[in-house]
């Protein structure tokens, strides 16, 4: 089990903080997401302490986990939000985060989303193309407003991560290419309804080596100097997120201090406020997905399977990214068995673990899929007519429901016969 989580065994039973997971499954059923409030708070404070020597503003990347209680927990600590759609903006506002603590990102913002962001006074809209810059100017002008914008620069840095979560390579769709910058700054000087307030980069997720940030930030700082030469006073430098979280004990996360040691000396002389956008770092190990063993079976070649009641509809990361998640028995078992942990979905990719040592738990007992707090519930689906699971938040010895399990009626609520 991961050391960096609030989940621990007590007298042979797995707990979240002070609550036994078996009790939560009995009360709320399975599959069930269980989230530790204290874990979220502790990770946020850890992040703030690492960069305390820098004038900065942390904006939680809402796409990692957009439950209202999660956003509110961070918002109450002073954290802002990074959103990628009108729906995420709505959630952040609903959770009590004011517009001036929200930044709106996304490579394909619709006109109505841009209007919604401007109406709610977001801190900035990130611009990812010349066309989008013109669109924001027109929409702001129609509303009689001036839009605060930040240019998202594609630094053409390829980080050592899964290709689906690298975002700073020029082969990908994100950001403005360096070659376009003279044209972009010329256009900024001509448009009357936008105001450049920031420069932004984001090179991907699960970046373990700080040197990738150094390479990208070097380019961003060069562009910052260039913008000054063009007469623009940039208030914010946004270096994105991507700070790693431990999923596999064999690949522990790089300490934040290693990033701070490299980045703070580079950023301090710039004279701009730094924005960070952690998401996975804050949330990955704050939650587990509880699932019940429906069946155990062994095939003719002796391969063992645990068939559980959760699947890729609840946690798609192993199927989509080939991601590693620890899977442990909720009751401690001295004996283990090497098995596949698979779900009920009619896809061969519906598995949480392949040929892993698992506690020798019988049918009817619970397993916990660890590190499920980021990109878990938010990526769930109704494929196979599945109901999205309930979510529970634990604080000390107390627990409360933060999302009800879907009903059959909700599956068809928006359909018209």
Steps between C-alpha positions, in 0.01 A plus 500: 500500500618855428655688790371838384130424554261531796396137450635256756434165664376488856456158659495337157241733343565785255401848620472844346607734779285377791231315306506132397446457126282195561257722691480744211438223247229354721328837525541635148556192285763437235665610279575795727750784489636590844691829539702628795449870569814515712707360213386782269577764763839351585611478137395860433696620803799295388488666159470848648792439736725382216452826308459734798803704393330600176222751436245254363136401469394135488203408282367147541455322167131419527511238224678263740196470728210743469285389792360813668623390844852454366504845339351658812760333724779661299318828448459538875879482531542789255568295191376622162379285210616418150198403285469369146132540421187691593393196702817505708464876544142449619621241750775725635260792543242272659764382748556861606817588313465858367563577134813703571665183637419294191700465179329366187708273278421270208601474138144518365287748694156563350374859469239440770772371734712810440197720574421303816860537621501875436163547669640336813819706507759225468860590577603417144414307187787300353542555128613205287478640144481820298141417406402461862663833589291675235187320621557607863554860388177502301292341778644734764434800276138396447461483878671833558782331691875461484607136526810414708695240301811287536684348206553128530836435341589159362867472604563189285631301796421128497486369855551138604137407555221311327442646151134562580590737785788694344386849401811710434616337176450690173342188350206538740196729475577719801617858510652756266810404307810712563516590130164676528600732782593809293159484331324442833664800669426719200136396518489567874613855427213548256208342687304730730306260722771270635777570750806275529549411866691172485718245324430132548646158435403144587722212392298200617421283799706272723826685434760341730808687375519873587731559204202487262351797689835677485517459122145624446528783752819624333298550183210661687734747671653591163150574373432701814802718417383526140155613614655775711693616196172523312356722774286248687496484880434137586367448853492119512722212395300177502717188491210254515489179697630151433674447835510125561308280738594148605288221356755220500721459810779400264485847342463752783428863422783751479492723811357847442818644645687377192271709279512803730881496510510528120202724431494760777841656411389524135160652577582750776691750283216511245297733721168334414259303716531128430194281448511125563228256393537176699221247465626143514760595763224612737243232428648172376559338837208665678249235382452129447244313296334230709378196308354165605622162377210341313674185383835327502587268217793309355532405135647186343853643493482575871449875473313653792241778468329721756179623334390818678200734477700804380655537159630740239171691526608603851877528444616505139866588562639143480316441171571842348854573622623155611526663842611318811270500804575301812215260587479376857256296707293696750542218749865413547589148384830332576483290185508649151406373158626623162194606304338739256250741657233551234164675474160413352526710181498326163850614402829313535655825623271495804755422769668668798798267534666225298686213668544676833533355850164569667388413853328160483155646563186291443194593295295769670794684655623843394802620306627859494640646179746757628597846370158552342443864595617661175346425161283228652142604567525790253568257213228251597233408248168324450637250249317167527219693673708528815403735785771743608610419856435687820778707658570545870731743682659406831622748758645343812240260638215654297385425147244655270358437157630751244343342191201269485514184294318545171158346453353319200268798449801733469639281222211601273401834651612706199373268230191584296277224363 
